[in-house]
Amino acid sequence: MKITKYKLILLLILTLPILFLTACDDADLDLIGLVIEAWAEENGLYKDGKFSPYPMAQKAAEDTIGEITNKEPFIQLDGLDVIRDIEKADELAEQAWKEKEKEKLIKAINLRPKDWRLREQEAAFSLSQESIGKGISLNDSDSIILNQVRAGGDCVNLRTQQLEFRESLFEEHMSSDEDRQSDMQYVQSEAQEELQLIYATKQTPFCDQ
């Protein structure tokens, strides 16, 4: 009976930040997953790509009780702070594109190091502005996706989201410089080809790694 109670408390705690979001699409769910993972790591409850459900529930219950009774400041999971970081990172990324300042994009990544979308933006920015850095940034994005898969995520679904984001991102920021445009079109074309394979077969070699 205690396990059920703890799981209920955990569910309420981890889903509460959703109420502060204006919408909850697949991208939001991914970010919420990152929040949960970060919190669990900080409390030693996430190791080798696996969660420990009962200790997580117990820890969440203890923290919640402590916060409600105001006996000590429990700040293990601050959903509002996480949302502020997401908003700040998005704002910095937008400024980076608008002002052509990669440093702001790096600051956004430092705020959200496990957000693969920011790595995708770094890759597109590098190719459109500098014609360097594409490989490293896309590899980092792929690594983040694979880590999510190892943690129990749906590989084909995550890869599809990643490639669709990549394809539209590169289309939006396509460089007018002929050489850089060619490099960006190559990356975009690769993404489109893999997406077509996924749409047709529901499979991708990426998930065989």
URFEN-V193500 format. One line per field, one symbol per residue. phi: phi as a letter, one per 20 degrees, with the letter a starting at -180 (. if undefined). A space follows every 50 residues. Layout:
phi->???
//
This chain:
phi->.fffffffffffffeggffeefbcegffffffffffffffffdmdcclmc edgfgfffffffffffffelfbfecfcdgffffffffffffffffgffdl cfgffffffffcfdefffffffffffffdcmbngffffffffffffffff eoffffffffgfffffffffffdgfefgfffffffffffffffffffffe dmcbggeef
//
